[in-house]
């Protein structure tokens, strides 16, 4: 009798489940993806710190259902667990090669999965999961990605507020440079261990901030490798790296000792909050502001990066950071892992 009652309940309830409202969104590859009307659980696969930063930018960090992958469990990414404390207790949903662990993803049952890799999104869709591909090749792509997430979470106003801020910061920097910039310094953003410029977006933010990137060769590929001989020939005024250890390696390495930037002490560590500001991240407007102040300190002397950094995270991430935390982020990120209390 009990079994019969349970069967009847199931039959009556099934149409309600099937009738759960859905809608169709277009991802950044032009794919039509059916997603739930209401999204409360979102998974990020691959470039997790970057993807999380985009979710933070519209104030939805609490929706993330996965932890950080192994490569991001380092001090550099410690603020991920400040901006979304709960992810410190969650498992990663990807393999060591950054591909999706399909079984793990299915187990947590996200409403939507995000990835910046087409092969990954294709594999997730074949497994029956709604997966959105986010593209990031050009500066404007970040605004398109945030707007897509604004659609996903029914928060278009948050996405537009971010886009407006992005454009306003760039316009302010551009105006200052037009009105009073001196000669542009030659700049190299790179990995000293591999002699590569890792991200195409750096060519854009260096130029936008009033510098001349020595690796800017109008390439379309993401990274750019070069030889030690080429580096010596470039002899940049300023060198920017992604971590303290890289800056220390440059100072210790005899091959770099004759470079202009090394002799002048112009080895900078890019700030790091949700992600390294020199790479692809929702913090990109701050990257331009920070770099402009480094390249043209007198021209941008009136810009208080501490105030602007704290305002950004409060307005977009919905997180109030302390002055000491802002100082740490601007200095290149934490040296020990940050875990929110």
Order of alpha helices (4+ residues) and beta strands (2+ residues): alpha-beta-beta-beta-alpha-alpha-alpha-beta-alpha-beta-alpha-alpha-beta-beta-alpha-beta-beta-alpha-beta-alpha-alpha-beta-alpha-alpha-alpha
